């Protein structure tokens, strides 16, 4: 469910969760209500950890492709470059609140989740089997950030990791 209210802003930006821009778009438009995560390549301890139940979505534009999506969702990629922020910046347009989190330990448990995400079965299976770990499932509510929060790009944001934390308050 998409809520059209402005989120509460503290004097410090909350953590940001890196996700493919196309998945961010699916979450923002209500075509997906869960996030599946196996963890980034450089995750501390080698696997995903939920460090916050509220966070900003940090859209990324690498690794996503139409082959990673179900056919009915490939249209989301047609204009995805329109979601790119200006060069040298990061833009946060949505905030997430996790309402439930759990792990899937058996591939057959993924079947019930099929209608709730746009990832192709092949990419979900690859992530389940390739790392021989559980898949983490986050059930989420999405709130637009109005106005969007734009900050300068920092090299510390790079890399295959789920979380970006901010040490300094955002003006």
PEQUI-V30317 format. One record per residue. N is the residue number from 1. RES is the residue in three letters. SS is DSSP state (H for helix, E for strand, - for the rest). PSI is psi as a letter, one per 40 degrees, with the letter a starting at -180 (NA if undefined). D_LAST is the distance of its C-alpha to the last C-alpha in Angstrom with 2 decimals. Layout:
N_RES_SS_PSI_D_LAST ; N_RES_SS_PSI_D_LAST
//
This chain:
1_UNK_-_h_29.34 ; 2_UNK_E_h_26.32 ; 3_UNK_E_h_24.55 ; 4_UNK_-_f_23.06 ; 5_UNK_-_i_20.61 ; 6_UNK_-_h_16.87 ; 7_UNK_-_i_15.86 ; 8_UNK_-_h_14.56 ; 9_UNK_-_h_10.88 ; 10_UNK_-_a_10.56 ; 11_UNK_-_e_7.88 ; 12_UNK_-_h_8.51 ; 13_UNK_-_h_9.24 ; 14_UNK_-_i_13.03 ; 15_UNK_-_i_15.48 ; 16_UNK_E_i_16.30 ; 17_UNK_E_h_19.97 ; 18_UNK_E_h_21.49 ; 19_UNK_E_i_24.13 ; 20_UNK_E_h_26.13 ; 21_UNK_H_d_24.67 ; 22_UNK_H_d_28.00 ; 23_UNK_H_d_27.75 ; 24_UNK_H_d_24.23 ; 25_UNK_H_d_25.89 ; 26_UNK_H_d_28.83 ; 27_UNK_H_d_26.73 ; 28_UNK_H_d_24.78 ; 29_UNK_-_e_28.12 ; 30_UNK_-_e_30.01 ; 31_UNK_-_e_32.37 ; 32_UNK_-_i_31.41 ; 33_UNK_-_e_30.42 ; 34_UNK_E_i_30.65 ; 35_UNK_E_h_29.15 ; 36_UNK_E_h_31.75 ; 37_UNK_E_h_30.78 ; 38_UNK_-_e_33.04 ; 39_UNK_-_i_30.37 ; 40_UNK_-_i_29.15 ; 41_UNK_-_d_31.41 ; 42_UNK_-_f_29.36 ; 43_UNK_-_h_28.59 ; 44_UNK_H_h_29.09 ; 45_UNK_H_e_32.66 ; 46_UNK_H_e_33.43 ; 47_UNK_-_i_32.51 ; 48_UNK_-_i_29.77 ; 49_UNK_-_h_28.27 ; 50_UNK_-_h_26.22 ; 51_UNK_-_e_23.45 ; 52_UNK_-_i_21.57 ; 53_UNK_-_e_22.83 ; 54_UNK_E_h_19.53 ; 55_UNK_E_i_17.38 ; 56_UNK_E_i_15.88 ; 57_UNK_E_h_18.49 ; 58_UNK_E_g_18.08 ; 59_UNK_E_h_20.80 ; 60_UNK_E_i_23.01 ; 61_UNK_-_e_25.72 ; 62_UNK_-_i_28.23 ; 63_UNK_-_e_31.35 ; 64_UNK_-_i_31.42 ; 65_UNK_-_i_34.64 ; 66_UNK_H_d_36.90 ; 67_UNK_H_e_39.28 ; 68_UNK_H_e_36.75 ; 69_UNK_E_i_36.70 ; 70_UNK_-_i_39.38 ; 71_UNK_H_d_41.10 ; 72_UNK_H_e_39.86 ; 73_UNK_H_e_36.21 ; 74_UNK_H_d_36.60 ; 75_UNK_H_d_35.73 ; 76_UNK_H_d_32.06 ; 77_UNK_H_e_32.09 ; 78_UNK_-_d_33.56 ; 79_UNK_-_f_30.34 ; 80_UNK_H_d_27.86 ; 81_UNK_H_e_26.82 ; 82_UNK_H_e_25.36 ; 83_UNK_H_e_22.63 ; 84_UNK_-_h_21.59 ; 85_UNK_-_i_18.17 ; 86_UNK_-_i_18.38 ; 87_UNK_-_h_19.59 ; 88_UNK_-_e_17.27 ; 89_UNK_E_i_14.55 ; 90_UNK_E_h_14.27 ; 91_UNK_E_h_13.84 ; 92_UNK_E_h_13.83 ; 93_UNK_E_e_16.04 ; 94_UNK_E_i_17.71 ; 95_UNK_E_i_17.46 ; 96_UNK_E_i_20.66 ; 97_UNK_E_h_22.51 ; 98_UNK_E_h_25.57 ; 99_UNK_E_e_28.54 ; 100_UNK_E_i_31.09 ; 101_UNK_E_i_31.50 ; 102_UNK_E_i_34.77 ; 103_UNK_E_i_36.55 ; 104_UNK_E_h_39.33 ; 105_UNK_-_e_42.12 ; 106_UNK_-_h_44.74 ; 107_UNK_H_d_44.59 ; 108_UNK_H_d_46.48 ; 109_UNK_H_e_43.64 ; 110_UNK_H_d_41.55 ; 111_UNK_H_d_43.96 ; 112_UNK_H_d_42.72 ; 113_UNK_H_e_39.14 ; 114_UNK_H_d_40.24 ; 115_UNK_H_e_39.37 ; 116_UNK_H_e_35.83 ; 117_UNK_-_i_34.45 ; 118_UNK_-_e_35.00 ; 119_UNK_E_i_35.65 ; 120_UNK_-_i_39.21 ; 121_UNK_H_d_41.66 ; 122_UNK_H_d_42.27 ; 123_UNK_H_d_38.70 ; 124_UNK_H_d_38.45 ; 125_UNK_H_d_41.83 ; 126_UNK_H_d_40.94 ; 127_UNK_H_d_37.89 ; 128_UNK_H_d_40.03 ; 129_UNK_H_d_42.95 ; 130_UNK_H_d_41.53 ; 131_UNK_-_e_39.63 ; 132_UNK_-_f_42.17 ; 133_UNK_-_i_39.49 ; 134_UNK_-_i_38.49 ; 135_UNK_E_h_36.02 ; 136_UNK_E_h_33.15 ; 137_UNK_E_h_32.62 ; 138_UNK_E_h_29.53 ; 139_UNK_E_h_30.15 ; 140_UNK_E_i_26.94 ; 141_UNK_E_i_25.53 ; 142_UNK_E_h_22.97 ; 143_UNK_E_h_20.40 ; 144_UNK_E_i_18.74 ; 145_UNK_E_h_14.96 ; 146_UNK_E_h_14.74 ; 147_UNK_E_i_12.99 ; 148_UNK_E_i_12.60 ; 149_UNK_E_h_9.48 ; 150_UNK_E_h_9.93 ; 151_UNK_E_i_9.19 ; 152_UNK_E_i_11.75 ; 153_UNK_-_i_14.94 ; 154_UNK_-_h_15.97 ; 155_UNK_H_d_19.67 ; 156_UNK_H_e_19.13 ; 157_UNK_H_e_18.54 ; 158_UNK_-_i_22.14 ; 159_UNK_-_i_25.25 ; 160_UNK_-_g_27.08 ; 161_UNK_-_i_25.17 ; 162_UNK_-_d_23.98 ; 163_UNK_E_i_20.77 ; 164_UNK_E_h_17.61 ; 165_UNK_-_i_15.73 ; 166_UNK_-_h_12.39 ; 167_UNK_-_d_12.68 ; 168_UNK_-_i_9.31 ; 169_UNK_-_i_6.42 ; 170_UNK_-_h_3.81 ; 171_UNK_-_NA_0.00
//
